[in-house]
Amino acid sequence: MTPLYKIATTHTKQVLKDFIKFTYKIKNPQTGIKLYTLAGCFFVLAASFRDHITEMSICAAIGGVIFLFSLFRHKIAYYKLSKRDLNFVEQSEIIFGFGMGEFTISTKGEPTLEKYKYSEITNYYKDKRNYYIWVNNEELHVLPLSDFRTGAVGEFSVFLKGRTKKEVSELKVPLKEQVKRMIDSAKLAEKQHDQRIAEKKKKV
């Protein structure tokens, strides 16, 4: 097979960080909002217990732990991944070749050549730094735009569309949408707090 597109890449720190960011965004897009909302609920609950020091301290502590985990979850995931990803540890060069009928993946210095049909591509995505190719709903491959060695990187999505009959999914979230999500999260926390207060009043 003569590749029309060739990408030679390594698992750098940035690639690992982008991989983690992508998987959170696609697999669990609401996780961050839910965790921050949950932390906010515990803080609000702690404030409602201001006359009960023990209960207030417990709620504040739980809220603090959840908030810190939400804040540093990407760093925690990066640390774990950097320890178990052999391609990152050994800085192996991974070579992707895309031809008309199939695409291949190989690691420099190893004899194994993995071959795939384009029908095996579940979805593919793009942001300002990478293409992300999901194969058989199991394997995710990150292709940095800067690592294209053969073929015009700007035309790669058109090429993949022709092979897979699928459109590329852009990952950039507009600032307006980000603000909207933050506002919705705050409203949800306030609503849940009001519901708890109403339930307490009913019990009295």
Sequence and secondary structure as in RCSB ss.txt:
>XXXX:A:sequence
MTPLYKIATTHTKQVLKDFIKFTYKIKNPQTGIKLYTLAGCFFVLAASFRDHITEMSICAAIGGVIFLFSLFRHK
IAYYKLSKRDLNFVEQSEIIFGFGMGEFTISTKGEPTLEKYKYSEITNYYKDKRNYYIWVNNEELHVLPLSDFRT
GAVGEFSVFLKGRTKKEVSELKVPLKEQVKRMIDSAKLAEKQHDQRIAEKKKKV
>XXXX:A:secstr
   SEEEEE   HHHHHHHHHHHHHHH TTHHHHHHHHHHHHHHHHHHTTT HHHHHHHHHHHHHHHHHHHHHHH
HHHHHHHHH HHHHTT  EEEEE SS EEEEETT   EEEE GGGEEEEEE SSEEEEEETTTEEEEEEGGGEEE
S GGGHHHHHHHHHS   EE    HHHHHHHHHHHHHHHHHHHHHHHHHHHHH 
